[in-house]
């Protein structure tokens, strides 16, 4: 039973959607990570801070004064002014420590009239929609780049170089950098440059900057990717649904039609013809159409065959029943003998009929299972002619003549020792059955003293079998009808029950299974008088190179 109709959404549709959306989601995850892009921006910021710090440190070193001993030393007042002015263009925070680690200047702290004023950057104009996007971008940043592994950034009340590792390293003469995370989650990058003059370390300059602009750029990239993703997702879903519908809907219709054929074989199901699609579903539709057409033909043939069998069996049974009823009432010995002869003939007819019916019923399955093998057609015909001659013991039996020909004419007869070989692909027992049926048919039509001729012809790309007799021939207009099942017209004088009417039908079925053809015609003389019947069989030949 089909359960597809019970699903609100086809499982195949869900699979198509899942595969396409999953591939898009994996691609999205890779894009949203943006690790190399973010790392490149941070490295560029650190490099810019290092360059600016080197320039400012060089300027501070050149502007240093001399102490009472004549040694270079930083001037706190001049250093504060210089640091504040030089760092204003960088957007970073600058802190200057002397050679003892004490802080001399901080660009965020202004000293005026002995008081310190802390300068903080102003927030830009608020935009609720923009703020929402920024918060969403910050959330994505925390998801894809967790910062819990960075040390916490904080400003001590009394800042010294000892509070910052990079500053301590700069006082030792080496440039250094670090990354920390602030309380509000922003990554702070710092670089420390030694301030020196004539290789004497005068102090350390530390520049610090937040990466909010980097995170904002990465967040904007993520948001742009998300926008593209949702557009691509919508297109992908629609295309997936269209693709699934173009596959699922016709398959569903084909499945429904197949289910109708299964449940109601007598009902002619309407198989959708999708062959114009030009794809595998179209091929499947065409195959189902051909299959159901062949199935209905087979069902019609079975119904017709069953009706014909019932009719053919009913006739001898009716005759036997009538003869038995009359036999019971008759006391005449001669009449009883005639009735017994009728019963005997009917029994022989039933026996022959049942045998041929059994053979015809299993013929299809046997032909489908059997594999054709190379077969010498000349050798097969010689054997069958010898058997026919040996078994023909009646005085009025016709003579048998076997003639072997090629395209140039007669090359040998059955009286020669060797007539050569003619190879065809086939099943020896079934092709032998065709020849026997045709020979038996010719014998039954041949008059006393007649001749049955079997000609085997090598016709280049094919082999021909021609069986001729000297009988009355075939009635006009019956050349095709003789191959129908239970063909009933018989020659006058033929013994009742000799033929079932299935022999030629079976022969035609076997020949067609061997990719051959069989036809019937009459033999005529110079005056167009019928002088016998001729059956001609064409079979494909195996060439020497095959």
QUITALIN-V114407 format. One record per pair of residues at least 6 apart in sequence whose C-alpha atoms are under 7 Angstrom apart, sorted by the first residue. I is the first residue (numbers start at 1). GAP is how many residues later the second one is. D is the distance in Angstrom with one decimal. If there is no record, write none. Layout:
BEGIN
i->I gap->GAP d->D
i->I gap->GAP d->D
END
This chain:
BEGIN
i->12 gap->232 d->7.0
i->12 gap->236 d->6.9
i->13 gap->228 d->6.7
i->13 gap->231 d->5.0
i->16 gap->224 d->6.2
i->16 gap->228 d->6.6
i->17 gap->220 d->6.5
i->17 gap->223 d->5.8
i->20 gap->216 d->7.0
i->28 gap->201 d->6.9
i->32 gap->190 d->5.5
i->33 gap->111 d->5.8
i->38 gap->176 d->6.9
i->38 gap->180 d->6.3
i->41 gap->173 d->6.2
i->42 gap->172 d->6.8
i->46 gap->143 d->6.8
i->49 gap->142 d->6.6
i->49 gap->158 d->6.6
i->50 gap->141 d->6.1
i->53 gap->140 d->6.3
i->53 gap->152 d->6.9
i->53 gap->154 d->6.6
i->54 gap->139 d->6.3
i->56 gap->30 d->6.7
i->57 gap->136 d->6.7
i->57 gap->137 d->6.9
i->57 gap->138 d->5.0
i->57 gap->148 d->6.4
i->58 gap->137 d->6.7
i->60 gap->19 d->6.7
i->60 gap->135 d->6.8
i->61 gap->134 d->5.7
i->61 gap->135 d->5.3
i->61 gap->136 d->5.2
i->62 gap->135 d->6.7
i->64 gap->8 d->6.1
i->64 gap->9 d->5.5
i->64 gap->10 d->4.7
i->64 gap->11 d->6.2
i->65 gap->7 d->5.4
i->65 gap->8 d->5.4
i->65 gap->9 d->6.1
i->65 gap->10 d->6.3
i->66 gap->6 d->4.4
i->66 gap->7 d->5.5
i->67 gap->6 d->6.1
i->73 gap->129 d->6.1
i->74 gap->128 d->6.5
i->76 gap->28 d->5.8
i->79 gap->26 d->7.0
i->80 gap->25 d->5.0
i->83 gap->11 d->6.9
i->83 gap->24 d->6.8
i->84 gap->23 d->5.1
i->87 gap->7 d->6.6
i->92 gap->115 d->6.2
i->92 gap->116 d->5.6
i->92 gap->117 d->4.8
i->93 gap->14 d->5.8
i->93 gap->15 d->6.6
i->93 gap->114 d->5.5
i->93 gap->115 d->5.1
i->93 gap->116 d->6.2
i->94 gap->12 d->5.7
i->94 gap->13 d->5.3
i->94 gap->111 d->6.9
i->94 gap->112 d->5.7
i->94 gap->113 d->4.5
i->94 gap->114 d->6.5
i->95 gap->10 d->5.5
i->95 gap->11 d->4.5
i->95 gap->12 d->6.6
i->95 gap->110 d->5.8
i->95 gap->111 d->5.1
i->95 gap->112 d->6.5
i->96 gap->7 d->5.8
i->96 gap->8 d->5.4
i->96 gap->9 d->5.0
i->96 gap->10 d->6.6
i->96 gap->108 d->5.8
i->96 gap->109 d->4.6
i->96 gap->110 d->6.4
i->97 gap->6 d->4.3
i->97 gap->7 d->5.4
i->97 gap->64 d->6.4
i->97 gap->106 d->5.3
i->97 gap->107 d->5.2
i->97 gap->108 d->6.5
i->98 gap->6 d->6.4
i->98 gap->104 d->6.2
i->98 gap->105 d->4.1
i->98 gap->106 d->6.5
i->99 gap->72 d->6.5
i->99 gap->102 d->6.6
i->99 gap->103 d->5.2
i->99 gap->104 d->4.3
i->101 gap->59 d->5.4
i->101 gap->60 d->4.5
i->101 gap->61 d->6.7
i->102 gap->58 d->5.1
i->102 gap->59 d->6.5
i->103 gap->56 d->6.4
i->103 gap->57 d->5.7
i->108 gap->10 d->5.5
i->108 gap->11 d->4.9
i->108 gap->12 d->6.9
i->109 gap->7 d->6.0
i->109 gap->8 d->5.4
i->109 gap->9 d->4.5
i->109 gap->10 d->6.0
i->110 gap->6 d->5.5
i->110 gap->7 d->4.9
i->110 gap->8 d->6.3
i->111 gap->6 d->6.2
i->137 gap->82 d->4.5
i->137 gap->86 d->6.9
i->138 gap->81 d->6.7
i->141 gap->78 d->6.8
i->150 gap->29 d->7.0
i->150 gap->30 d->5.4
i->150 gap->31 d->6.0
i->151 gap->29 d->5.1
i->151 gap->30 d->6.2
i->152 gap->28 d->5.5
i->152 gap->29 d->5.1
i->152 gap->30 d->5.8
i->153 gap->27 d->5.2
i->153 gap->28 d->5.3
i->153 gap->29 d->4.8
i->154 gap->28 d->6.8
i->161 gap->6 d->5.3
i->161 gap->7 d->5.6
i->162 gap->6 d->6.0
i->166 gap->10 d->5.0
i->166 gap->11 d->5.7
i->166 gap->12 d->6.7
i->166 gap->25 d->6.8
i->166 gap->26 d->5.6
i->167 gap->25 d->5.4
i->167 gap->37 d->6.1
i->167 gap->39 d->6.4
i->169 gap->6 d->6.9
i->169 gap->7 d->6.5
i->170 gap->6 d->6.4
i->170 gap->22 d->5.7
i->170 gap->23 d->5.5
i->170 gap->24 d->4.7
i->170 gap->34 d->5.6
i->171 gap->23 d->5.9
i->171 gap->30 d->6.7
i->171 gap->32 d->6.1
i->171 gap->33 d->5.6
i->173 gap->21 d->5.7
i->173 gap->28 d->6.8
i->174 gap->20 d->6.6
i->175 gap->17 d->5.6
i->175 gap->18 d->4.9
i->175 gap->19 d->6.4
i->176 gap->15 d->5.7
i->176 gap->16 d->5.3
i->177 gap->13 d->5.4
i->177 gap->14 d->4.2
i->177 gap->15 d->6.3
i->178 gap->11 d->5.8
i->178 gap->12 d->5.3
i->178 gap->13 d->6.6
i->179 gap->8 d->6.7
i->179 gap->9 d->5.7
i->179 gap->10 d->4.6
i->179 gap->11 d->6.5
i->180 gap->7 d->5.6
i->180 gap->8 d->5.1
i->180 gap->9 d->6.5
i->181 gap->6 d->4.3
i->181 gap->7 d->5.7
i->182 gap->6 d->6.8
i->186 gap->24 d->6.6
i->186 gap->25 d->6.7
i->186 gap->26 d->6.5
i->187 gap->23 d->6.0
i->187 gap->24 d->5.7
i->188 gap->20 d->6.7
i->188 gap->21 d->5.7
i->188 gap->22 d->4.5
i->188 gap->23 d->6.2
i->189 gap->19 d->5.7
i->189 gap->20 d->5.6
i->189 gap->21 d->6.3
i->190 gap->16 d->6.7
i->190 gap->17 d->5.5
i->190 gap->18 d->4.2
i->190 gap->19 d->6.5
i->191 gap->15 d->5.6
i->191 gap->16 d->5.4
i->191 gap->17 d->6.6
i->192 gap->12 d->6.4
i->192 gap->13 d->5.4
i->192 gap->14 d->4.1
i->192 gap->15 d->6.4
i->193 gap->11 d->5.7
i->193 gap->12 d->5.2
i->193 gap->13 d->6.4
i->194 gap->7 d->6.6
i->194 gap->9 d->6.1
i->194 gap->10 d->4.5
i->194 gap->11 d->6.2
i->195 gap->6 d->5.9
i->195 gap->7 d->5.4
i->195 gap->8 d->5.1
i->195 gap->9 d->5.3
i->195 gap->10 d->6.5
i->196 gap->6 d->5.1
i->196 gap->7 d->7.0
i->254 gap->17 d->6.5
i->254 gap->18 d->6.6
i->257 gap->12 d->5.9
i->257 gap->13 d->6.5
i->257 gap->14 d->5.7
i->260 gap->9 d->6.2
i->261 gap->8 d->6.0
i->271 gap->18 d->6.1
i->272 gap->13 d->6.8
i->273 gap->12 d->5.9
i->273 gap->13 d->6.7
i->274 gap->8 d->4.7
i->274 gap->11 d->5.6
i->275 gap->7 d->4.0
i->275 gap->8 d->6.0
i->275 gap->10 d->6.2
i->275 gap->11 d->5.7
i->276 gap->6 d->6.5
i->313 gap->37 d->6.8
i->316 gap->30 d->5.2
i->316 gap->34 d->6.9
i->320 gap->23 d->5.3
i->320 gap->26 d->6.6
i->323 gap->16 d->5.6
i->323 gap->20 d->6.7
i->327 gap->9 d->5.9
i->327 gap->12 d->6.5
i->330 gap->6 d->6.7
i->345 gap->151 d->6.1
i->345 gap->152 d->6.1
i->346 gap->151 d->6.5
i->348 gap->149 d->5.9
i->349 gap->148 d->3.8
i->349 gap->149 d->6.7
i->352 gap->148 d->6.4
i->353 gap->147 d->5.1
i->356 gap->146 d->6.5
i->360 gap->146 d->6.4
i->367 gap->146 d->6.9
i->372 gap->53 d->5.4
i->372 gap->54 d->4.2
i->372 gap->55 d->5.3
i->373 gap->52 d->5.2
i->373 gap->53 d->5.3
i->373 gap->54 d->6.4
i->374 gap->49 d->6.1
i->374 gap->50 d->5.6
i->374 gap->51 d->4.6
i->374 gap->52 d->6.4
i->375 gap->48 d->5.3
i->375 gap->49 d->5.3
i->375 gap->50 d->5.9
i->375 gap->51 d->6.2
i->375 gap->53 d->6.7
i->376 gap->45 d->5.8
i->376 gap->46 d->5.3
i->376 gap->47 d->4.6
i->376 gap->48 d->6.5
i->377 gap->45 d->5.5
i->377 gap->46 d->6.0
i->377 gap->47 d->6.6
i->378 gap->43 d->5.8
i->378 gap->44 d->5.8
i->378 gap->78 d->6.7
i->380 gap->52 d->7.0
i->382 gap->32 d->6.8
i->385 gap->15 d->6.9
i->389 gap->11 d->6.8
i->396 gap->52 d->4.9
i->396 gap->53 d->6.2
i->397 gap->51 d->6.5
i->398 gap->45 d->6.7
i->398 gap->48 d->6.7
i->398 gap->50 d->6.5
i->398 gap->51 d->5.5
i->398 gap->52 d->4.8
i->398 gap->53 d->5.1
i->398 gap->54 d->6.5
i->399 gap->51 d->6.5
i->399 gap->52 d->4.7
i->399 gap->53 d->6.1
i->400 gap->51 d->5.9
i->400 gap->52 d->4.9
i->400 gap->53 d->5.9
i->401 gap->51 d->6.2
i->401 gap->52 d->4.7
i->401 gap->53 d->6.1
i->402 gap->11 d->5.9
i->402 gap->12 d->5.2
i->402 gap->51 d->6.0
i->402 gap->52 d->4.8
i->402 gap->53 d->5.8
i->403 gap->9 d->6.5
i->403 gap->10 d->4.7
i->403 gap->11 d->6.4
i->403 gap->51 d->6.2
i->403 gap->52 d->4.6
i->403 gap->53 d->6.2
i->404 gap->6 d->6.2
i->404 gap->7 d->6.1
i->404 gap->8 d->5.2
i->404 gap->9 d->5.6
i->404 gap->15 d->6.9
i->404 gap->51 d->5.8
i->404 gap->52 d->4.9
i->404 gap->53 d->6.0
i->405 gap->6 d->5.3
i->405 gap->7 d->6.9
i->405 gap->51 d->6.1
i->405 gap->52 d->4.5
i->405 gap->53 d->6.2
i->406 gap->51 d->5.2
i->406 gap->52 d->4.4
i->406 gap->53 d->6.0
i->407 gap->51 d->6.3
i->407 gap->52 d->5.4
i->412 gap->7 d->5.5
i->413 gap->6 d->6.9
i->422 gap->36 d->6.9
i->423 gap->118 d->6.1
i->423 gap->119 d->5.5
i->424 gap->116 d->6.3
i->424 gap->117 d->4.6
i->424 gap->118 d->5.2
i->425 gap->116 d->7.0
i->425 gap->117 d->6.6
i->426 gap->88 d->6.3
i->430 gap->80 d->6.7
i->434 gap->73 d->4.9
i->437 gap->66 d->5.9
i->437 gap->67 d->6.9
i->438 gap->29 d->6.9
i->442 gap->10 d->6.6
i->442 gap->26 d->7.0
i->442 gap->27 d->5.5
i->443 gap->9 d->7.0
i->444 gap->50 d->6.9
i->445 gap->26 d->4.9
i->445 gap->27 d->6.9
i->445 gap->46 d->6.4
i->446 gap->23 d->5.9
i->446 gap->24 d->5.4
i->446 gap->25 d->4.4
i->447 gap->23 d->6.8
i->447 gap->24 d->5.9
i->450 gap->20 d->5.7
i->451 gap->18 d->6.1
i->451 gap->19 d->6.3
i->452 gap->16 d->5.7
i->452 gap->17 d->4.8
i->453 gap->14 d->5.7
i->453 gap->15 d->5.2
i->453 gap->16 d->6.5
i->454 gap->12 d->5.8
i->454 gap->13 d->4.7
i->454 gap->14 d->6.7
i->455 gap->10 d->5.8
i->455 gap->11 d->5.0
i->455 gap->12 d->6.5
i->456 gap->8 d->5.8
i->456 gap->9 d->4.9
i->456 gap->10 d->6.7
i->457 gap->6 d->5.8
i->457 gap->7 d->5.0
i->457 gap->8 d->6.5
i->458 gap->6 d->6.6
i->461 gap->79 d->6.7
i->461 gap->80 d->5.9
i->462 gap->76 d->6.7
i->462 gap->77 d->5.7
i->462 gap->78 d->4.6
i->462 gap->79 d->4.6
i->463 gap->75 d->5.8
i->463 gap->76 d->5.2
i->463 gap->77 d->6.2
i->463 gap->78 d->5.7
i->464 gap->72 d->7.0
i->464 gap->73 d->5.6
i->464 gap->74 d->4.7
i->464 gap->75 d->6.4
i->465 gap->71 d->5.7
i->465 gap->72 d->4.9
i->465 gap->73 d->6.6
i->466 gap->68 d->6.8
i->466 gap->69 d->5.7
i->466 gap->70 d->4.5
i->466 gap->71 d->6.4
i->467 gap->67 d->5.7
i->467 gap->68 d->5.3
i->467 gap->69 d->6.6
i->468 gap->64 d->7.0
i->468 gap->65 d->5.7
i->468 gap->66 d->4.5
i->468 gap->67 d->6.6
i->469 gap->63 d->5.3
i->469 gap->64 d->5.6
i->469 gap->65 d->6.8
i->470 gap->61 d->5.7
i->470 gap->62 d->4.3
i->470 gap->63 d->7.0
i->471 gap->60 d->6.6
i->471 gap->61 d->4.5
i->471 gap->62 d->6.6
i->472 gap->58 d->6.9
i->472 gap->59 d->6.5
i->472 gap->60 d->5.4
i->473 gap->49 d->5.6
i->473 gap->57 d->6.4
i->473 gap->58 d->6.8
i->473 gap->59 d->4.5
i->473 gap->60 d->4.4
i->474 gap->48 d->6.3
i->474 gap->59 d->6.3
i->479 gap->41 d->5.4
i->479 gap->42 d->6.2
i->482 gap->22 d->6.9
i->483 gap->21 d->5.1
i->483 gap->22 d->4.6
i->483 gap->25 d->6.8
i->484 gap->21 d->5.5
i->485 gap->16 d->6.0
i->485 gap->17 d->5.2
i->485 gap->20 d->5.6
i->486 gap->14 d->6.3
i->486 gap->15 d->3.8
i->486 gap->16 d->5.4
i->487 gap->14 d->4.8
i->488 gap->13 d->6.3
i->508 gap->10 d->6.3
i->511 gap->6 d->6.0
i->511 gap->7 d->6.8
i->515 gap->24 d->6.8
i->516 gap->22 d->5.3
i->516 gap->23 d->4.6
i->516 gap->24 d->6.6
i->517 gap->20 d->5.7
i->517 gap->21 d->5.3
i->517 gap->22 d->7.0
i->518 gap->18 d->5.6
i->518 gap->19 d->4.4
i->518 gap->20 d->6.5
i->519 gap->16 d->5.8
i->519 gap->17 d->5.4
i->519 gap->18 d->6.7
i->520 gap->14 d->5.9
i->520 gap->15 d->4.6
i->520 gap->16 d->6.5
i->521 gap->12 d->6.0
i->521 gap->13 d->5.3
i->521 gap->14 d->6.4
i->522 gap->8 d->6.3
i->522 gap->10 d->5.8
i->522 gap->11 d->4.3
i->522 gap->12 d->5.6
i->523 gap->7 d->5.7
i->523 gap->8 d->5.4
i->523 gap->9 d->5.0
i->523 gap->10 d->5.4
i->523 gap->11 d->6.3
i->524 gap->6 d->4.4
i->524 gap->7 d->5.3
i->525 gap->6 d->6.6
END
